[in-house]
Amino acid sequence: MKRARLIYNPTSGREQIKRQLPYILERLEKAGYEASCHATTGEGDAINAARTAVKRKYELVIAAGGDGTINEVVHGLAEQEYRPNLGIIPVGTTNDFARAIEVPRIIEKACDVICDGHQMPIDIGKVNEHYFINIAGGGKLTELTYEVPSKLKTMLGQLAYYLKGMEMLPFLKPTNVRIQYDKEVFEGEIMLFLVANTNSVGGFEKLAPSADMSDGFFDLIILKKTNLAEFIRIATLAVRGEHINDKNIIYTKARRINVEVDEKMQLNMDGEYGGMLPGEFLNLHRHLNVFVPEHIAKKKYE
Ligand SMILES: Nc1ncnc2c1ncn2[C@@H]1O[C@H](COP(=O)(O)OP(=O)(O)OP(=O)(O)O)[C@@H](O)[C@H]1O
């Protein structure tokens, strides 16, 4: 019999997952899985729970939580040779990745997606020893995000927050970097760079309009040094996806991106702290099989 392990964060979002556990486990059993679950206890625990599920050779691992929990589960699976299929139940405050693959935030419907059994092979990003499934990035702006008390989780969700809270903007400072992407190089001062695997980032659904999560490429966005007025203008354009042709933006596809920095720079991965730069971003092509709605799987992959 196939076995499924549900890894859930009991503190995610509005904490509705706990009440729904019997329902989820029953749905999995009906779909032919022997199902069990693990409640995460704090930072890093979902990584260990995913590693254990790999060791025990589960066929399916389900991450239930926000982007933080999903990132940790992806980390625990992606580093292994044997990788169970991944299901997502989006019950977090922010679920950009679930939105990218169109998994609904309603638990019953997310269970339908898993139990219907349509899968899609998804690229995973790796930088140094960290993994991401949605987006990574760096720059002073992304460092400021950790100081935001409201804990809006993804970087650009926080950018939108900053744009509302204008008092943060004067703190935006450019950083000197050398970014090598495939055979090209950018050297100079930037406000931020983003390495996107999907086009769904904190409400900016057109930030990386041509991102394709299984083409083997990242969408790289570099925002060069700008003044405050230009920065706000470009952020406004980004809402409509009209930033990509701006002279201050480099927008391109790349498989391998190497970032060198003058000063130390923090890395943001799927909205969480992801270690320090310098680093090399590698695209692990079609590295994880993820359950998606039928119409998404049919579009390209079946
Ligand atoms: N039992 C727990 N108690 C407190 N924190 C936890 C627990 N389990 C996991 N966490 C932490 O919660 C973080 C955020 O989780 P996640 O992204 O799933 O939820 P979220 O609802 O989107 O986030 P948040 O409530 O922080 O806005 C995880 O990265 C993890 O480190």
Ligand as a Chemical Component Dictionary entry (heavy atoms), coordinates in Angstrom:
data_LIG
# 
_chem_comp.id                   LIG 
_chem_comp.type                 NON-POLYMER 
_chem_comp.pdbx_formal_charge   0 
_chem_comp.three_letter_code    LIG 
# 
loop_
_chem_comp_atom.comp_id 
_chem_comp_atom.atom_id 
_chem_comp_atom.alt_atom_id 
_chem_comp_atom.type_symbol 
_chem_comp_atom.charge 
_chem_comp_atom.model_Cartn_x 
_chem_comp_atom.model_Cartn_y 
_chem_comp_atom.model_Cartn_z 
_chem_comp_atom.pdbx_ordinal 
LIG N1  N1  N 0 4.632 24.732 16.146 1  
LIG C1  C1  C 0 5.183 25.891 15.699 2  
LIG N2  N2  N 0 5.167 27.001 16.459 3  
LIG C2  C2  C 0 5.669 28.158 16.036 4  
LIG N3  N3  N 0 6.249 28.321 14.815 5  
LIG C3  C3  C 0 6.297 27.272 13.992 6  
LIG C4  C4  C 0 5.756 25.997 14.376 7  
LIG N4  N4  N 0 5.948 25.126 13.357 8  
LIG C5  C5  C 0 6.574 25.831 12.384 9  
LIG N5  N5  N 0 6.791 27.100 12.740 10 
LIG C6  C6  C 0 7.434 28.192 11.966 11 
LIG O1  O1  O 0 6.446 28.992 11.336 12 
LIG C7  C7  C 0 7.021 29.557 10.149 13 
LIG C8  C8  C 0 5.954 30.176 9.241  14 
LIG O2  O2  O 0 5.133 29.226 8.806  15 
LIG P1  P1  P 0 4.234 29.275 7.505  16 
LIG O3  O3  O 0 4.901 29.986 6.408  17 
LIG O4  O4  O 0 3.759 27.885 7.296  18 
LIG O5  O5  O 0 2.952 30.030 8.009  19 
LIG P2  P2  P 0 2.301 31.431 7.710  20 
LIG O6  O6  O 0 0.972 31.420 8.387  21 
LIG O7  O7  O 0 2.290 31.745 6.244  22 
LIG O8  O8  O 0 3.296 32.359 8.435  23 
LIG P3  P3  P 0 3.062 33.418 9.568  24 
LIG O9  O9  O 0 1.947 32.950 10.476 25 
LIG O10 O10 O 0 4.393 33.423 10.266 26 
LIG O11 O11 O 0 2.738 34.655 8.815  27 
LIG C9  C9  C 0 7.796 28.378 9.577  28 
LIG O12 O12 O 0 8.840 28.815 8.747  29 
LIG C10 C10 C 0 8.335 27.692 10.846 30 
LIG O13 O13 O 0 9.661 28.101 11.115 31 
# 
loop_
_chem_comp_bond.comp_id 
_chem_comp_bond.atom_id_1 
_chem_comp_bond.atom_id_2 
_chem_comp_bond.value_order 
_chem_comp_bond.pdbx_ordinal 
LIG N1  C1  SING 1  
LIG C1  N2  SING 2  
LIG C1  C4  DOUB 3  
LIG N2  C2  DOUB 4  
LIG C2  N3  SING 5  
LIG N3  C3  DOUB 6  
LIG C3  C4  SING 7  
LIG C3  N5  SING 8  
LIG C4  N4  SING 9  
LIG N4  C5  DOUB 10 
LIG C5  N5  SING 11 
LIG N5  C6  SING 12 
LIG C6  O1  SING 13 
LIG C6  C10 SING 14 
LIG O1  C7  SING 15 
LIG C7  C8  SING 16 
LIG C7  C9  SING 17 
LIG C8  O2  SING 18 
LIG O2  P1  SING 19 
LIG P1  O3  DOUB 20 
LIG P1  O4  SING 21 
LIG P1  O5  SING 22 
LIG O5  P2  SING 23 
LIG P2  O6  DOUB 24 
LIG P2  O7  SING 25 
LIG P2  O8  SING 26 
LIG O8  P3  SING 27 
LIG P3  O9  DOUB 28 
LIG P3  O10 SING 29 
LIG P3  O11 SING 30 
LIG C9  O12 SING 31 
LIG C9  C10 SING 32 
LIG C10 O13 SING 33 
# 
